[in-house]
């Protein structure tokens, strides 16, 4: 599932609204261990401004996991 979400985000990164939708979907569906890996990959692969603009529905979960991924 992790690879699927990586693929999808790579394909939709041109559109902020779709990116946001898919990022939130991934955060809701990935188990915690995969979510940590996913966050590390997102931080490397995408602009931090794009990520910050797109994180709202899962802000608490993303923050908690992001600290684990650091």
C-alpha positions, 0 to 999 in steps of 0.5 A: 500500500505504501508504494501505491500512495508514493506512486499516486502522490508523485503523479498528482503533485502538479495539482495541490487539491488532488495532492491534498486529497491523496495525502490525507487519504494515505494518512488515514489508511496507512498503518503507523509503521508505514505512515512513518516511512511515508512521511520521511519519503514525502519530506524528501520528495516534495516541497515543504511548503506544499506539504504544510499547505496540504496537511489539515485533516490529519494535522495531529496524526502527521505531527505525531508521526513526523516527530517519530520520523525525525 
